[in-house]
Amino acid sequence: MYFGLILNVEDKKIKNLRELLNSKIPDTDIKKIMKSYEQLGDIIILTIPREYKNLRDFIGNSFYETFECQTVLEKGYISGEFRRPYFNKIVGNDFVTIHKENGILYKIDLSKVMFSAGNIAERIRMAHVTLPDERVIDMFCGIGYFTLPIAKYGQSKVWALEKNPDSYQILLDNIKLNKLTDKIFPFNIDCLDFNPDFKADRIIMGYFSDDEKFLLKALELIKEGGVIHYHNTIPEKNESNLKSEINKILAEKDKKAEPIYYRRIKKFSPGVWHVVFDFKVV
């Protein structure tokens, strides 16, 4: 009964929003706008079609009134080594929110760090890939995208490395929010400078780069038979070459990749996919 009540409230909100938008926008284009929005905590992010840029404030305020949210942003772009996001604020006054996903609390400051709702399936998957008490190194942990679910549900210990000081400070907040101070060991450090006194059972490589130095560093940190979760962006035309290219790099250390899992996570740009490739180092 209670769950049904929640659905009815949400359905009513969506109906009211459509009615608001329909006063200036045709039904077919409303579907396009509704399909592209995402909500992170109390913040809504919109992608507004080019032909409706002149109605940006109207569209933003329609969402703001309907969802009674904190802020409505228009999606902008991501730039730089730290992949800092740039959004256009339509209405509201704060870029900071707490987003709950899969039982985990993520503090996010969208003026400083990115958070991709499209990666939710991968974050959920990572909650179940580890065995208890594994030693995991997350080489580019950000605010804890994969670190938090691994530590909470996998019951593993995670050495979380993050170079960006803004992301690192939010990571510290997220560790406390989720009561994982005994499972996560954070370091504000370039992963290339990290030299622990152990070899990891598992390494997460969530940063997009074709520079082989990062994969070579992972090989220094991983134990024989350990697993690497390798993320990158790959043009469709080169996708079939990914595994052979990784094996060329591993061969420099007399290693090879034993494939475990491969998946397209989401479209990154036209003709380019964000993919993940899990492999055992042997």
N, C-alpha and C positions, 0 to 999 in steps of 0.2 A: 504493500500500500504506500509506504513512504517513498520507495524508489519510483513508483508510478507518479507520485505527486511531483517529484523532482523533474521527471521527463515532461510533465504537463507544463510546469513553469518555464522550462527551457523552450518548449515548442511555442509557448505564448510569446516569449521574447523574440524568437526568430520571426514569428508572424508579424509582430509589431514593427520589427526592423524592416521587413520587406515592404510593409505599408508605408513607412516613412520614406524609404528610398524610391518607391514606386511613384511618388509625387513628382519626381524629376528624371527618373531613369527607367528605361524599358525593362520588362521582365527578363529578357534574354541576357542583358548586361548585368542585371542584379545577380544572377546566378554566377557570373564570372567573378564578381566582387566577393560574394559570399564564399565561394570555393577557395579563394586565395588568402583569406585572413587567418591569422593565428593568434592565440591568446597564451601569454606567459604570465602566470600569476594574475595580477590586477592590471596588466598592460596588454592592449590589443595592437597588433601590427597589421597594417593594411598594404596591399599592393593595388594601387589605383591605376586603372587603364589610362593610357595617354589621352584618349578622347574625353576623359572626365576629370582631367587635372583642374579645370576651372571650377569643379564642384568639390574639390578636396575638403574644404572646411565643412560643407554640408554633409558629406559622406562620413567624415570623422566624427562630427557631432552627433550624427544619427547612431553610430555605434556607441559613443560615449553615453548617450542618454538611455539607450536600450539596455546595455550591460552594466550600467552604473559603475564603470571601471575607473581606475585611477588616472590613466593616461592612454591616449591613442596616438600612435606613431605611424608615419608612412615609411615603408621600407626604402632604405637608401642603398649604400654600398659598403663593402668591407675592404680595408686597405692596410698595407704594411706587414712587416714581419710578425707582429702580434695579432694580425687580423682584427683590427679594431673596427667596430661597426659605426656607421654614420647614418642616423635616422633623422627624418624631418618630423618635429613635434607638431601635431595638429591641435590637440587640446590636452590639458592636464599639466601637471607640474613636477613629475618625478620619473626618473628612469630606473629607479631601484624597486625591485619586487621580490617576493618569495614565491617560487613556482614549485608546486608539488607534482611529482611524477613517479609512478610505480612505488609509492610509499617513501620516496626520498624528497627531502627539501633542498631546493637549489636557490640560494640567494643569487640574484643577477643584477648587475648594473649595466643597462644597455647603452649607457654613454661611454662605457669602457671596454666591455667584453661581449662576445657573441654567444648566442645559444640557439642551436638549430633544433626546432621542434621536429623536423623531418628525420632526425637521427634516433627517434624514440625506440624503434624496434631494435636497433643495435645496442642501445643502452640497456634495454631489458635483457637482450641475449647475453650481454657481458656479465649480468648478475648471476649467471648460471654456468659459466665456463670453467670456473676454478674449483679446486679441491680445498677443503679446510687446511689452513696453515701453510698454504703455498706462499712463497715470497715473490711478489709481483713488483715490477718496476714500470711505472707509467711515465714514459720519457717526456711527454708534452701534456701534462694533466689538465691544464687550464684551471677552471674553477671546480674540477672534480667530476666532469662528465661521466667518465668510466670508473674512476677511482672510487667514487662513493658507492655505486651499486656492487662493485666487486668486493669491497670491504664489508658492506652491510649483509649482503645475501650469500656471498661466496665464502665468508668467514676467513678470508685471506688477509695477510699483512701486505700493505701497499706502500712502497717508497714513491711518493708523488713529487715529480720534478717539474718546476715551472719557472721559466725565465722572466716572464712579464710580471713586474711588481704589482700591478693592479689586479691581475688574475690571482696572483699568489695571496694577496690580502683577502680576497673574496673566498678563496679556497680555505683559508684558516677559519673563516666564519662558517663555511659549510660543514667543515669537520665537526665543529662544536654543535651546530644546529642538529646534526644527525647522531651526535654522541658517539663518535668514532675515533676519539683521540688515542685509544689503545690499539687501533688497527691501521691508522694512516700516519706515516712519517713524512711530513712535507719539507721540501727544500726549495728555496728561491735561488735557482741555479740553472745555468746552461747544462743540458744533459751531457754535452761533450766533456764537461769538467767533473762529472760524477764518477767517483772511483770507490765503490764500496768494498768491504772485505768479504763479500759472498758473491755467489753466482745465482741469478734469478731463475725461478722455475718458469716464469712467464713474463713477457714484455709487451707493453701496449705502445704502438707507434701511431698516434692519431693525427700527426701533423703532415700536411701535404708538401712534399719536397722530392725532387728528383736527384738531390745531392746524395751520393752514395755514402758520404761520411757518417750519416745518421744510422744507416743500416750496419755499417762496419762497427760503429760504437755498440749497437745492440748485440752484435756477435761477441764483443768483448765481455758483455754483461750477462749473457745467457749461459746456462749450463748445458752440457751435452744432453740432447733429448728434450730441451726446453721448447716452449711454444712462443712464437712471435705473432702478434696480431698487427698486420701491416695495412695501413690506410694510405690511399693516394687517389689522385684524380687521373683518369686514363681516357684518352680519346678512343671512341669505339673501334676505329680502324687499327689501333695498336693493342687492344685489350688481350688478344690471344698471345701476345708476346710477353706479358707481364711476368709469368712464372719463369720463363727462360732468362729474362733480364735480371731477375732476383738471383737466380742460380749462378749467373756470371759473377755477381758481386760476392756471393757466398764462396765461390770457388777460390777467391783471393785468400781465404782463410782455410782452405781445404775442407769446406763444409758444403752441404747441399740441403735443399728444402724438400721436406716430405709433406705434400699438400694435405690439409685437413678440411678446409672450408673456404669457399669463395662466394661472394655475393655483391651484386650491385646494391648500394644503399639508396642512392637517389641521383637524379640528374643534377649535375653541377653547372653546366652551361650547354648550349646546343652542341650535340655530338660528343659530349664529355660526361663521364660518370664518376661519381665518388664510389670507390669500391673498397672492400676489405678482403684480405687474403690471410688466412690463418695457416701457418705451417710449422712443423716440427724441425728443429735444427739437428741434423745428423751428420 
